[in-house]
Amino acid sequence: MINNDEALIFLEEIGRLINDYYRCEDHEIKNQIFKDIQLLASAISPETTD
């Protein structure tokens, strides 16, 4: 589990990546940025239990 300070850092980085994503014109790089966004989002999302 990450703490609030770490979550804030991840959220700031996601924001930067989203900006990069919309500015990027290269499809392959844009795809990698999207994967990075997903990875960081998964790090801060609450864990689910079944």
N, C-alpha and C positions, 0 to 999 in steps of 0.2 A: 504494500500500500504506500502511496506517495503522500507527502505532506502538502500543506497548502502553498508553501513557497515554491515547491517543485511544480505543482500544478499550474501556478501562475507563469512560471518560466515556459512550460510546455504550451500554454495558451498563447503567450506572446509569440512564440516561434511558429505556431500554427497560423497566426495572423500574418506573419511575414511570408510564410509559404503560400498562403492564399493569394497575397498580392503578387508574388512571383508567378504563381500559376496563371493568373489572369493576364499578366504581361507577356508571358512566354509564347513564342510562336513556333517553337520546335516541338513536334508532337511527342517524340520519345522523352525529351526532358520534362515536358508537361506531365506525362504519364508517371515519371519517377517522382516528381513533386507531389502528385496525388497520392502515391504510395507512402511517401514520407508523412503526409498529412494524416493518412489513415493510421499509420504506426503510432504517431504521437497521440492521436485521439484515443487509440486503444489503451495507451498507457495511463490516461487520466479518467477513462470511463470506469464506472463502478463494476466490480466483478459480479457476475450473475451465478446463482446456484440453482441447481435443479433438484 
